[in-house]
Each structure stands twice: as structure tokens, then as C-alpha cells.
Amino acid sequence: MNPLDDLRPVEPSRELGERVRRAAHAELRVAMGPQWRVVATRAWSNVALPAAIGITVIGYLHWAFVAASSLYQ
């Protein structure tokens, strides 16, 4: 058996190709939509969502620290 046989390209299934095509078309439709929606989506993805996750994690860590400290008092 030739070790290069594993390196030959494999054609994706027709179903996978269709799913990728539909996802790409959906992204293009969104990108070609109103400019305010594109900006809002980008702002949500790049700023608001990470900030919300960070605030949630910090809040949980604060709560856990306070709860653990109260157990030792």
C-alpha cells in the first residue's frame, strides 16, 4: 500500500456540499442587507457578546469567592 494513497483528495458528499452552499448564500444575503444590521451584527459578535460572557464569568467568580469565604468564617 502506498502511503500517498491517504493524501488523495476526497470529494465531499452531495449533502455536505448543499449544506455549505446554503450557509454561504444565507451569509451573503445577510451581508447584502441593510448596512445598520451588518454593523449591529458585527458589533454584537465582536464586542457585546464577549463582554456579556466576561461579565457573567466575573460575576460567578465573585459569587463563588464570597460564598467560599463565608464558609470559612
Sequence and secondary structure as in RCSB ss.txt:
>XXXX:A:sequence
MNPLDDLRPVEPSRELGERVRRAAHAELRVAMGPQWRVVATRAWSNVALPAAIGITVIGYLHWAFVAASSLYQ
>XXXX:A:secstr
  GGGGGS     HHHHHHHHHHHHHHHHHHTS HHHHHHHHHIIIIIHHHHHHHHHHHHHHHHHHHHHHHH 
